[in-house]
């Protein structure tokens, strides 16, 4: 796994997170795009063929599960400016 995939030093702007938490589809897609590389890295599986060669692929089921969990958590965020 490449360290560049996992090292995203840019932060999402607060307004994008706030808008995504409010259910805005475009903002949710921006959050998903931001974490796309990390999700792909977590979804990568290793297989061996009959000759013992190693092959890597992104397991789309794991990828979709992680994306769904991220969306669920985004929508559960309570961003209130109280206190």
Secondary structure, DSSP 8 states (H G I E B T S, - for coil): --HHHH-------HHHHHHHHTT-HHHHHHHHHHTHHHHHHHHEEEEE-TT--EEEEE-HHHHHHHHHHHHHHHHH-------
